[in-house]
Amino acid sequence: MRNILAAVISSLLALPVLASMAAMADSQLDAVAYGRYVTDAADCVACHTAPGGKPFTGGRAFILPFGVLYSPNITPDAATGIAGYTDDEWVRMLHEGVGRGGKHLYPAMPYPSYTKMTRDDALAIKRYLMSLAPVEAAPPENKISFPFNQRWGMFFWNLINNPNRRLEPDASKSAEYNRGAYLVEALGHCGECHTPRNFMMALKDSRKFAGAEQDGWVAYNVTADRTSGIGGWTDAALEQYLSTGHAEGHGPASGPMAEAVGLSLRFLKPEDIHAIATYLRGVPAQPDGPPAVEAGLPAASSGSLGSRLFAQQCAGCHLTNGDGRQSPWAALRGAHSVGDPAGTNLAQALMKGTQIETSQGVIFMHPYIGPYSDEELAALGNYAIGQFGFRKGTITVEQIRALRKRGVDEPAADKSGKPAS
C-alpha cells in the first residue's frame, strides 16, 4: 500500500515538471516555426541554392562586373556551413557584413538591407537554419579580379554605404505601413533589385524603387508612379501579384521576380502582403521606366516571321489573343515584359525560359535558344511586343547574340514542372 501511495505521490509531483517540459518543447517548436517564416520573408533559399542543388547548400553563381561570386552553404554543417557561428557573430554578419574571423563579405549578400533587421529576427533565422539537417557542400572558389578580390577594401565601402542601423518605425504612419516598411526594406530587401546603384555599387536612395537591371533582368519601377510604377494598380491586383505571381491585366512575374514570389512572398500571411502593398503605395513616385501596358485587345496578325513563329510555337500556351490557355501565368496582355520596347526581360525569357513555384507545382516556360537563330528570336520578341504591348519592339539581333555569348543557354526552367498553359 505504501509503495502504491509513493508511486501516486511521485507521479503527481512529476506533473508540473512534465508540463513545463512540454511547454518548453512547444515554445521551441514555435520559435523554429517563426524562424522559418522570417527566413522565407528574407528569401534566403533563393540565393543560397544552386540550380538543381539542395536548399541552403550554396553554390549559386552571381555574375558581377568584376567577376563571379558563389553563395556559401548555410546549413549547420561543421566543415562547410554555419555550425560554428555564435549568436553575436551571426548578427554581426547580417548587420555589418563581417563574417567569422573578421572576413568582410561582398554586398552581393544584402547586408546593407539586412542591417535594418532586428537582432531577434536575425537570430530567428539562425535558429531555423540550425534546425535543418547539415549538408557538407563547399561552393566553388570565387573568381574576382584585382583589386576587387581584396576584401579589406570593404571596410571603407561599409563606412560610406552601410550605416549599421535598425529600421525605426515612422510615428506618423500606421502600424500596417510600418510593418510593410520592415518587410520591404529589411527582410525582403526589395531595394537590392528595384533601386538603381551608383558608381560604388551602392543603392541610390534618391531613386528608391525606380527600377534597375540585375543580372540581365529588369526589376521594374514599384513606386507609386501611375505611368511606369504601381500607382495605377488596384490593391487587389497588387496583392494578388505579390502572393501568386500574376494579376489580371498585368501579366505574370518572370525571372527573379517569379523566384521571389515562388520562394518567398507566397508564404507570407495575407495581412503581411497587404502591409507590403500599403507601404509601396507610400513610396514617392519616380517617373522612370517603360509606361504601364493597357490590357486591351491585340492587333491583327501581320503575317511576319515573328507572327508565324508565335503561331507555331507560342500560341498553344499563350493563345493568339494573349489570354493564356487554362493558366493565368500564360497571360501576356498587360505584362511588363511585352510592354518594354527594349524587351530585356522578354529576351531573357526566350533565351533562358522562366519558372515559378506555386501551390499547384512548378509552372514553367521552356527556353527557345536551341532551335532558333538570333534573327528568329529577335523577330519573335518584337512581334510579341507589338501584338500585346502595343509598342514597336526594339530587340536587336545583336542583343540576342550577346545573351547567347554570355552563356544564358543554361536553362532556368525546371522541366519537372508543367508548362504555363
C-alpha positions in Angstrom: 0.0 0.0 0.0 2.8 2.4 0.9 4.5 1.6 -2.4 1.4 2.4 -4.3 0.9 5.7 -2.4 4.5 6.6 -3.0 4.1 6.0 -6.7 1.0 8.1 -6.9 2.7 11.0 -5.0 5.8 10.8 -7.3 3.5 10.9 -10.3 1.7 13.9 -9.0 4.9 15.7 -8.2 6.2 15.0 -11.7 3.2 16.5 -13.5 4.4 20.1 -13.2 7.9 19.1 -14.5 6.4 17.2 -17.4 4.0 20.1 -18.2 7.0 22.5 -18.1 9.0 20.3 -20.4 6.0 20.1 -22.8 5.6 23.9 -22.8 9.3 24.3 -23.4 9.1 21.9 -26.4 6.1 23.8 -27.8 8.0 27.1 -27.3 11.0 25.7 -29.1 8.8 24.5 -32.0 7.1 27.8 -32.2 10.5 29.6 -32.2 11.7 27.4 -35.1 8.4 27.9 -37.0 8.8 31.7 -36.5 12.4 31.4 -37.7 11.2 29.7 -40.9 8.7 32.5 -41.5 11.4 35.1 -41.2 13.7 33.1 -43.4 11.0 32.8 -46.0 10.4 36.6 -45.8 14.1 37.2 -46.2 14.2 34.8 -49.2 17.5 33.2 -48.1 16.9 30.0 -50.0 16.9 31.8 -53.4 20.5 32.9 -53.2 21.8 30.0 -51.2 20.6 27.2 -53.5 22.3 26.4 -56.8 20.2 25.3 -59.8 19.4 21.6 -59.1 21.1 21.8 -55.7 19.8 21.1 -52.2 18.2 24.0 -50.4 20.6 26.3 -48.5 23.7 24.5 -49.5 25.0 27.4 -51.6 26.9 27.3 -54.8 24.7 29.7 -56.8 26.8 31.9 -59.1 26.4 35.7 -59.2 27.9 37.3 -62.3 29.1 40.7 -61.4 31.0 43.4 -63.4 34.2 42.4 -61.6 33.9 38.6 -61.5 31.8 35.7 -60.3 30.7 35.1 -56.7 29.3 31.9 -55.3 26.9 31.8 -52.4 28.0 29.8 -49.3 26.5 26.8 -47.6 24.2 28.0 -44.7 23.2 24.6 -43.4 24.6 23.7 -39.9 27.4 21.7 -41.3 30.6 21.9 -39.2 33.1 21.8 -42.1 31.4 23.9 -44.8 28.3 25.5 -43.1 27.4 27.8 -40.2 27.6 25.3 -37.3 30.4 27.3 -35.6 28.7 30.7 -35.6 27.9 32.3 -32.2 24.9 34.5 -31.9 27.0 37.6 -31.9 29.0 36.5 -34.9 25.8 35.7 -36.8 24.2 39.1 -36.1 27.4 40.9 -37.0 27.4 39.2 -40.3 23.8 40.2 -41.1 24.2 43.7 -39.8 27.7 44.7 -40.7 28.7 42.3 -43.5 31.6 40.8 -41.5 31.8 37.1 -41.1 33.8 34.9 -38.7 37.4 35.9 -38.1 36.7 39.4 -39.4 36.3 38.3 -43.0 34.4 41.0 -45.0 31.5 39.9 -47.2 30.7 41.5 -50.5 27.3 43.3 -50.7 26.0 40.7 -53.1 24.9 39.4 -49.7 22.3 42.1 -49.0 23.6 43.1 -45.5 23.1 46.8 -46.3 19.3 45.9 -46.2 19.6 43.2 -43.5 21.2 45.7 -41.2 17.7 47.2 -40.7 16.6 43.8 -39.3 16.1 43.4 -35.6 18.5 41.3 -33.6 15.7 39.0 -32.6 14.7 38.3 -36.3 18.4 37.8 -37.2 18.7 35.1 -34.5 15.3 33.6 -35.6 16.8 32.9 -39.0 19.8 31.3 -37.4 17.5 29.2 -35.1 15.6 27.9 -38.1 18.8 27.2 -40.2 20.3 25.3 -37.2 17.3 23.1 -37.1 18.0 21.8 -40.6 20.0 18.7 -41.5 23.6 19.6 -42.0 24.9 19.1 -45.6 28.6 19.1 -46.4 28.9 21.2 -49.6 31.6 23.7 -50.4 30.9 26.2 -53.1 33.3 26.8 -56.0 36.1 29.4 -55.5 35.1 32.9 -56.3 36.6 34.4 -59.5 37.1 38.0 -58.6 39.6 40.2 -60.4 42.1 42.5 -58.7 41.7 44.8 -56.9 38.2 43.7 -56.0 39.5 40.5 -54.6 41.0 42.4 -51.7 38.2 42.1 -49.1 39.8 44.6 -46.7 38.7 47.3 -49.1 35.1 46.6 -48.0 35.9 48.2 -44.6 36.0 51.6 -46.4 32.9 50.8 -48.5 31.0 50.0 -45.4 32.0 53.2 -43.7 30.3 55.1 -46.6 27.5 52.8 -47.6 26.4 50.7 -44.6 25.1 52.8 -41.6 24.6 49.6 -39.5 21.2 50.9 -38.1 18.0 49.1 -37.4 14.8 50.4 -39.1 12.9 52.8 -36.9 9.1 53.0 -37.2 7.6 56.2 -38.5 5.4 57.5 -35.7 3.3 59.5 -38.1 2.3 56.3 -40.1 0.1 53.4 -39.3 1.2 50.1 -37.8 0.3 48.5 -41.1 2.6 50.9 -43.0 5.5 50.4 -40.6 5.1 46.6 -40.9 5.2 46.9 -44.6 8.3 49.1 -44.4 10.1 46.5 -42.3 9.1 43.7 -44.7 10.2 45.6 -47.8 13.2 47.5 -46.6 14.8 44.9 -44.2 13.6 41.3 -44.6 12.5 41.4 -48.2 15.5 43.6 -49.3 13.4 44.7 -52.3 15.6 47.7 -53.0 18.6 45.5 -53.8 16.9 44.7 -57.1 14.4 47.5 -57.7 16.7 50.5 -56.8 19.4 51.8 -59.2 23.0 51.8 -58.0 25.7 54.4 -58.0 29.3 54.2 -59.2 30.2 52.4 -55.9 27.5 49.8 -56.5 25.6 51.2 -53.5 21.9 51.9 -53.7 20.7 55.3 -54.8 18.3 56.3 -52.1 17.2 59.3 -54.2 15.9 56.8 -56.8 14.4 54.3 -54.4 12.4 51.6 -56.2 12.6 53.4 -59.6 13.7 50.2 -61.3 17.1 48.7 -62.1 18.7 45.9 -64.1 20.1 42.9 -62.2 21.9 40.0 -63.8 20.4 40.9 -67.2 16.8 41.2 -65.9 14.9 44.4 -65.3 13.4 44.8 -61.8 10.6 47.3 -62.7 9.6 50.5 -61.1 7.5 49.8 -58.0 6.9 53.3 -56.8 3.5 55.0 -56.7 4.0 56.5 -60.2 0.9 55.9 -62.2 2.6 55.8 -65.6 5.6 53.4 -65.0 5.1 52.2 -61.5 2.3 50.6 -59.5 0.2 53.7 -59.0 -2.4 52.6 -61.4 -2.8 49.1 -59.9 -5.7 48.3 -57.6 -4.9 47.0 -54.2 -6.5 43.6 -55.1 -4.3 43.3 -58.2 -1.1 44.3 -56.4 -1.7 41.9 -53.6 -2.6 39.1 -55.9 0.5 39.7 -58.0 2.7 39.7 -54.8 1.2 36.5 -53.4 0.7 34.5 -56.6 3.0 36.0 -59.3 0.2 37.1 -61.6 -2.7 39.5 -61.7 -5.4 40.0 -64.4 -4.4 42.8 -66.7 -0.8 42.9 -65.5 0.5 39.5 -66.7 2.8 37.1 -64.8 6.0 37.6 -63.0 9.1 36.2 -64.6 12.8 35.7 -63.9 14.0 36.9 -60.4 10.6 38.3 -59.5 8.9 35.0 -60.2 11.6 33.4 -58.0 10.9 36.0 -55.2 7.2 35.1 -55.3 7.6 31.4 -55.6 10.2 31.0 -52.9 9.3 33.9 -50.5 6.3 36.1 -51.0 3.7 33.4 -51.5 4.4 32.1 -48.0 3.6 35.4 -46.3 0.4 35.9 -44.4 -2.3 37.9 -46.3 -2.0 40.7 -43.7 1.7 41.0 -44.4 1.1 41.1 -48.2 -1.4 43.9 -47.6 1.2 45.7 -45.4 3.7 45.5 -48.2 1.2 46.9 -50.7 0.4 49.7 -48.2 4.0 50.7 -47.8 4.7 50.7 -51.6 1.7 53.0 -52.1 3.5 55.5 -49.9 6.9 55.4 -51.7 7.3 58.7 -53.6 6.6 58.3 -57.3 9.6 58.0 -59.6 8.7 58.6 -63.2 11.1 56.1 -64.7 11.0 53.0 -66.9 8.6 51.9 -69.6 4.9 53.1 -69.2 2.4 50.5 -68.0 0.6 48.5 -70.7 -3.0 48.9 -71.3 -4.5 45.4 -71.4 -6.6 46.0 -74.5 -7.2 43.6 -77.4 -4.2 42.8 -79.6 -3.8 44.0 -83.1 -4.5 41.7 -86.0 -1.7 39.3 -87.0 0.7 40.7 -89.5 1.9 37.6 -91.3 5.5 38.4 -90.5 8.3 36.0 -89.4 7.5 36.8 -85.8 3.8 36.2 -86.2 4.4 32.8 -87.9 6.8 31.7 -85.1 4.4 32.8 -82.5 1.5 30.9 -84.1 3.7 27.8 -84.4 5.5 27.8 -81.0 3.7 30.1 -78.6 0.0 30.3 -79.2 -0.5 26.8 -77.9 0.0 28.1 -74.3 -0.4 31.9 -74.7 -3.3 31.8 -77.3 -3.3 34.1 -80.3 -5.0 36.8 -78.2 -2.5 36.6 -75.3 -5.1 35.5 -72.7 -3.3 32.2 -71.9 -4.7 28.7 -72.1 -6.1 27.4 -68.8 -3.5 29.2 -66.7 -3.2 32.9 -65.6 0.6 32.5 -65.7 0.4 32.2 -69.5 -1.4 35.5 -70.0 0.6 38.2 -71.9 -1.8 41.1 -72.2 -0.8 43.8 -69.7 2.5 42.2 -68.9 5.6 44.4 -68.3 7.7 42.0 -70.3 5.8 42.8 -73.5 5.3 46.5 -72.6 9.0 47.3 -72.6 10.1 48.2 -76.2 13.7 47.1 -75.4 12.3 43.7 -74.5 15.0 43.0 -71.9 13.0 40.5 -69.8 11.2 39.1 -72.8 14.6 38.3 -74.5 15.8 36.7 -71.3 12.7 34.6 -71.0 13.0 33.4 -74.6 16.7 32.6 -74.1 16.6 31.1 -70.6 13.0 30.1 -70.0 11.3 31.1 -66.8 9.6 29.3 -64.0 7.6 29.9 -60.8 6.8 27.7 -57.9 3.2 27.7 -57.0 0.7 25.9 -54.8 -0.1 23.9 -58.0 3.5 22.9 -58.6 6.2 24.4 -60.8 4.9 26.4 -63.8 7.5 26.9 -66.5 8.1 28.2 -70.0 10.9 26.4 -71.6 13.8 28.2 -73.4 13.9 28.7 -77.2 17.6 29.3 -77.5 18.4 25.9 -79.1 16.2 25.5 -82.2 16.1 29.2 -83.3 18.5 31.7 -84.8 19.3 35.1 -83.3 17.2 36.7 -86.1 14.2 34.5 -85.4 14.3 35.1 -81.7 14.5 38.9 -82.2 11.6 38.8 -84.7 9.5 36.7 -82.3 10.2 39.0 -79.4 9.4 42.1 -81.4 6.2 40.6 -82.6 5.0 39.9 -79.0 5.8 43.5 -78.0 3.9 44.9 -80.9 1.0 42.5 -80.6 0.4 42.6 -76.8 2.4 45.6 -75.7 1.1 47.9 -78.5 4.6 49.3 -79.0 7.3 49.0 -81.6 9.8 46.4 -80.3 13.4 47.2 -80.5 15.0 43.8 -79.7 18.1 43.5 -81.9 19.9 40.6 -83.3 23.0 41.9 -81.5 21.1 41.8 -78.2 20.2 38.2 -78.6 23.7 37.3 -79.8 25.2 39.0 -76.7 22.9 37.0 -74.4 23.8 33.8 -76.2 27.5 34.6 -75.9 27.1 35.3 -72.2 26.1 31.7 -71.8 22.4 32.0 -71.0 21.8 28.8 -72.8 21.8 27.2 -69.3 18.0 26.9 -69.0 16.4 28.3 -65.9 13.2 26.3 -66.4 12.6 23.1 -64.4 11.2 20.5 -66.7 9.8 18.6 -63.8 7.0 21.1 -63.6 4.2 21.8 -66.1 4.0 24.4 -68.8 2.2 27.6 -68.2 -0.9 26.5 -70.2 
